């Protein structure tokens, strides 16, 4: 029976991958289109391991273990919120299609976060680059200090910040490296 449920889940994953925009997705959800066939197969296999009845439905209590089996560490509050929302809707289960939709939404959210991180790195680099007149990727600590003083920061705050940006005490900040470091 187990092999039959894996095959049916795999079949459904191919149907969803091919026809998701037409009739399989929940209304208003276009995020599943972001899943690759490889991701759908991986998610299908994980889902089928916890689909004890082979009917494309799992209990809410299985979400944490499934996500962990995929190498993901969901925030406990995220799981609690999901479970509470489903219970508020009168449900204590998640269907295969709902699971794929959740995974796609999570992927879309992660992609947006990465784009925001890239924008933040770019903004930081551009701010420092305005002081890099020789285009070396380095900015003098004194130039940064002068700029920060005009913003109203205290000398102690600036010293602490510069010490963090130039941990080796070279007198210069490698701003590309620093920008990537503070975002990560």
Buried (B, 14 or more C-beta within 10 A) or exposed (E): EEEEBBEBBBEBBEEBBEEBEEEBBEEEBEBBEEBEEEBBBBBBBBBBBBBEEBEBBBEBEBBBEBBEBBEEEBEEEEBEEBBEEBEEEEBEBBBBBBBBBBBBBBBBEEEEEEEEEEEEBEEBBEBBBEBBEEEEBBBBBEBBBEBBEEEEBEEEEBEEBBEEBBEEEEEBBBBBEBBBEEEE
